[in-house]
C-alpha cells in the first residue's frame, strides 16, 4: 500500500517510516500538517484524499500539489466544505489545464467540475457558476449544465456573462420557453450571434428584445432587422435604439421613419453613414410630421384638418402615413373617404373587414401607393402578419383589376359610374 512512499522518499528509510506512521496512525492535526504542506509528495496527498477527517480532506483539496486525479474522489466527498474547496481550486487550475484540452489531467478536472455542477447543495453550484461566469476557458459542457440549472442564482450569471457557453446550449434553452429573466440574460450577453439574436426575438418577449436591440454586441441580419421593425410599431421603447443600430440599412431607415416619433426621426436625420438624399428624405418626414400636429394642435377636429389639407393641395400619401404614425385614425378614415369618393361608413367597413383584400382595393380606388395599404393593414386594421398582402415586386398592387373590381362591387361601389 505504501510503495508510493518509497518512490516519494527515495532511500531514506527513517523518513519513510516516519511518514508512513503519521499517515496511518498520526493525529488529525499531524495528518493535516502533511496535507497543508505544498512540498508533500502528490501520492501522499492522494492517499490523504480518503482520510476520515474532513479537515484533512479539505486541506488536500486546497493543496496545489494535490494531483488532479484526486478530484474524482473529492468531488463526491460527503463534506460540503471539501467540495467547495475543490471547486475553488479546480477553477484556479483551469487556465493551465485547458492549454491541452485533450490531456488526461484536463479530462479529470472537467469530470470533477461536472459532478460539482450537479451538486445537490445550492451554494456549491452557485459558487461554481460565480467563479466560471468570467472564465473564458471554462469547459463548455460544465457551463452548459450550469446554464440549465433550475435555480436562477446559478444559471443567470452563466447565461448573462459566460463567453464559453455554446450557442447550441443557448438555442436549446430558448426553445424550451424559459422564464423572462433567462431570455433577457441571454439577450444581454457580451456577444450574441445572429442565430441566437433571432431566437430571442422569436421568443416574443418584448423586454428581452429591447435588451437585445440595445446590446452593441448582438449581431443582426438584415432579415432580423426587418422583423424587428415590423414589430416595433407596437413597441415605442425600441425605436430610438433601432435608429442607432449600425446595421440599419437605408431601406430599413426609410421603413422605420414611417412610424416613429420626432425624437427618433431626429436621430435618423443626424446619422452620418446615410447619404445626403436619404438624410433629406428623413428631414422632410420630420418637417411634415411636425406640421401635421402644429397648426390646430390637439384641439383641431379631424374634419377641419382634412379641409385644410385638401384646400392646400397637401393631402398626400405621406400625410396619411403621418396620421397613421400619430394614430389619428379618424383623419385617416376621412382622408380615404375623400380620395376614394366613398362614404366614410363604407370605408370604415372595408378597413374593419378583417381581411387585407378590401383594404388593398380601397387604396387602389383612392389612388394611393401600395405602401399605404401595407401600413393600413398593420397599424389601422391590426391584421396578423400571416394575413398581410404585400406589394408585388416591392411596389406594385398584388391584386388583379378583376379582383379589385369584385371587392369594390361587394361593398356597393360601381366603377362604371
N, C-alpha and C positions, 0 to 999 in steps of 0.2 A: 504493500500500500504506500510505502514511503520511499519508493525508488526515485520519485521525482526530487526528494530532498537530497539524495546523493548527487544527483545531477546539479541541483541548485547550489550545494555547499562544497562541491568538489571532494577533496580527500580529507577535509578537516573533520575527522571522526567525532571529536569532542563537541564541536559546534553543531554537527548533525544531530547528535544525541540530545543536545540542549533544545534545539528547535523542535525535535520530534516530541520530546516530553512536554514542551509548552503547548504544542498544537493539540496533543491528546489529553494531557492531564492538567494543564495550566488553568488558572482562574480566568473568568471572563475578561477581567481587566488586562491580564497578561496577553491573552489572545487578541484583544482589541488593540493593544500596543503594536502587535505584529501586523494586524490588519490596517492600522493607520500609517504604517511606515512605507514611504514611497520606494524604499530600497528592498522591500520584501520581494522574494522571487515570485513571479506570476503563478507558478504552480502551487505555491503555498497559499496564495490568495484564492486560487480556485478551490482548494480544499476547504478554506475557511468560509466560502460561499454557502456551505452546508452547515455551518456552525449552529448550535442550538440557541445561542444568544443573539437576539435581534440587533443589539448594539454592535456586535462584531460583524454581522452580515451587512449592516448599514455602512460601517467603515469600509468594508470590502467594496460595496457598490460605489463609494465615493473615491476610492483609491485609483489614481491614474495608471498605476501599474497593474491593476486587475485585468486579466485577459478578457477580450470581448466575448470569448466563448462562454464565460460565466454568466453572461447576460440572460441566457435562456433559463437558468436556474433562478436568478434574482427577479426576473420579470413576473414569475409565478410565486414569489415569496409571500408568505401569509401576513407579513408586516407591511402596513401602508407606508411607513417611513422608509423602509428599504426600497420599495417600488418607486417612491417619489425621488429618492436619492439616485436610483438607477436612471430614471427618466432625465434628470438634470445632466448626468454625466454622459449619457448617450448623445444628447443634443450637442453637448460640447465637443464630442468626438467626431461628429458627422463631417465637418469640413475636410478633415484629413482622410477619413474613410471613403468619402464619395469620389475622391480622385480616381479610384479604381472601383467602379460600381459592380464589377464582375468578380471581385475578390471574395474569399470566404469570410473574411472579417466583416465586410460590409453586409453580407448576407445575414450573419449572426446579429448584427446591430439592427437591421431592418426587421428581422423576425421578432426580436425583443420589443422594438417600438410598436410593432403591430399588435402584440399582446397587450401592451400598456394602453394603446389607443382604444381597446375594448374593455378596459378595466371596469369593474363594477363600481368602483369608488369615483364619484364625480370629480373630486378635487384633483385626482391624478390625471384624468382626461383633460380637465381644464388647464392644469399646469403644462401639460404636453402641448396643447393647442396654442397656449400663450407663447411658449418657447419656440414653436415651429412656424408661427404665422409670419415672422420676418426672416425666415431661413430659406434662402434661395436654393439651397441644396437639400431641402427636406425630401425624403423619399415619397414619390407620388402616391404609392399605394397606401402609405400611412396617413398622409394628409387627406387622401380620398375618404378613408374611413372616418376621420375626424370631421370632415365636411358634412358627412351624412348623419352625424350624431343627433340624437333626438333632443339633446339639451342645447338651448341657444347659446349658453356661455361657452360651450365647446365649439360648436360649428360656426358661429358668426365670425369670430376672428379669422378663421381659416378661409371662409368664403370671401371675406372682405379684403384680406391683405396677402394671403399666401400665394406668391407667384409660381410656386411649384405645383399648384393644383392644376390638374389636366382639364382641358376643355371637355373631354368626354364625361368627366365627373360632373362638371357644371351643367352640361346639357341634360344629363340624366336626372339631376336634382330639379332642374326647371321643368322637365317633362312630368315630374311627379306632383306638380301643383303645390309647391311649398308655401309656407307662411309668407305674408308680405315682407316681413323684415329680411327673410332669406333672399328674396328676389332683389330687394334694394341693396343688400350687401354685395351680391354678385354684380349689380349694375354699377356700384361704386369702386370696383377693383382698380388697381393702378393701370392695368391693361386689360381690355376686353376685346376679344376677337370679333370679327364680323358675324360669325355664326352664333356666338353667344349673345351678341347685341340683338340679333334678330329674334332669338328665343326669349329674351327679356321683353321685347316689345310685344311678341305674340302671347305673352302671359296676360296681357290686358290689364296690368297693374299700372294705374296712372302715376302713382307716386314713384314707383321704381323706374318707369320710363323717363320721368322727369330727371331723376338722378343720373340715368344713363346719358341723356341729352346734355346735361351739364358737365359730364365727365370727358375731359380732353383726351383721356387715354382710351376711350372707346372708339372702335372702328365702325364706320357706317358705309355701307354700299349705297349707290345711287338708288337702287330699288328700295332699300330700307328707308331712306330719307323720304321717298315718295309716300311710303306707307305712313310714316310718322306725320308728314304734313297733312295727309288726308285726315288723320285722327286729331290733328292739332286744332282743328276748327272748334272742337268741343273742349279743348284744354288750353285756355289762355295763358296759364302759367308757363307753358312750354315755349311760347312764341319768341321771346327775346333770346333765349338760349339757342333755339334753332337758327335764328338770324345770325348768330355769331359762329356757327359751326363752319369750320374751314372747308368741309366737303360740299357745302351748299353751292350747287351749280347755278348758272344764270337762269335756266328754265325753272328750277325749283324756287329761286328767289322771286321770280315773277308770280309763280303759283302761290307762294306764301304771302306775297304782298296783297293778294286779293282779299284777305280777310283779317289781317292783323291790325293792331291799334296804331295810332300815330307815333307813339314812342318806338315801337318795333320798326315801323317804316323808316324812322329816323336812323336807326341802327343800320338797316339795309342801305339806305341812301349814302351813308358815310363809308361803306366798305370800299377799300382801295383796290381790291382784287377784281372788282367789276369794271367793265369798260364804261366809257362816258355815255354811250347810248342807253345802257341798262340803268345807270345811275339817274339819268334824266327821266327815264320812264318811271322809275320809282319815285323820284321827286314830284313828277306830275300827279302820281297817285296820292302822295302826301297832301299836295295842294288841293286836289279835288275832294279828298276826304274832309279836310278842314272846312272847305266851302260848303259841303253838304250839311254840316251841322251849324255853321256860324250864322247865316242871315236871320233866320227866325228863331234860332235857339230851340230849346226843348219844347217851348210853348207853341211853336208854329204847327198848324194842323197839316196832316198829310195831303189833304185836298188843296190847300193853299200852296204847299210846296210843289205839287205837281203842276199847278197852273203857272207857277213862277218858272219852272224848268221848261215847260212847253213854250211859254212866251219868249224865253231867251234862246230857244233852239238848242238847249243843252241836255235834253233828256236822252242820253246816250247809253249804250250797254255798260260803260264804265260806271255811270251814276247808279244804275240798277245794282251792279256788284257792290258799290259803296253802301247802298241801302241795305243789302243783304249782310254786309260786314257789320253794320250798325244794328242789325236785327230790326230794321224798320219795315216790318212785313206789310203793313197797310200801304205804305208808299209803293212797295214792290207790286202789290196787288193792283193798285190804281194805275201804275205805270204800264203794266202788262195789258190792262184793260184798254188804256188809251192807245197804245201802239198796235194792238191786235184788232181794235174796233169791236171788242166784245164786251158784253155786260160783266161787271165785276163779280156778280153771283156765279156766272158760268165759269169765269176764270178761277174763282175760288174752288169750285167743284173739280176742275181739272188738276189743280195743284194738290188737292187732298184726295185724289182718287186712289192713292196707294200704289201707283204704277208710274214708270218712267215715260211710257209712250204718250199719254196725254200732255205731259209737260214738254216733251220734245216737239209735239205738234203745235202746242201753244206758242212756243218760242219761234218756231218757223213762221207761224201766222203773224207774229209781232215783228218779224224781220230782224231778229236778234241772232248773234252768232251762237254756235253750239256750246261755247264755254259758259254762257249764261244758263243754258238748260242744265248743264252739268252741276253748276253751283246751286241752282234751284232744287235739284234732286237731293242734294246733301243738306243744305242749311235751311231750306224752307219746308220741303216735303219730308225731310228726315228719313229718306229711304235707306235701307241696308245696302252696303257696298255690293252684295251679290245681286241686288235688283237694279243697279245702275245701268244706264245706257251711255256708253262713252262715245266720244267723237270718232268718226271713221277717218282714218289717216291723220288723226290728230286735230282736225278742224272741221271736217265735213259732217253733215247730218247723217245719222246711221239708218234712217228710215226712208223707204222709197216714197215717191209722190203719192202713190196709191194708198200706202199705209197711213200717211199723214192725212189724206183726204178722208179716209174711213174714220179716223179718230175725231176729226173736226165734225163730220156729219153726225157721229154718235152723240155729240154734245149740241146738236142743232145748228151747226154753222154750215151754211150753204156757200161754197166757194164760187158758184156761178152768179151770185148776186153782186 
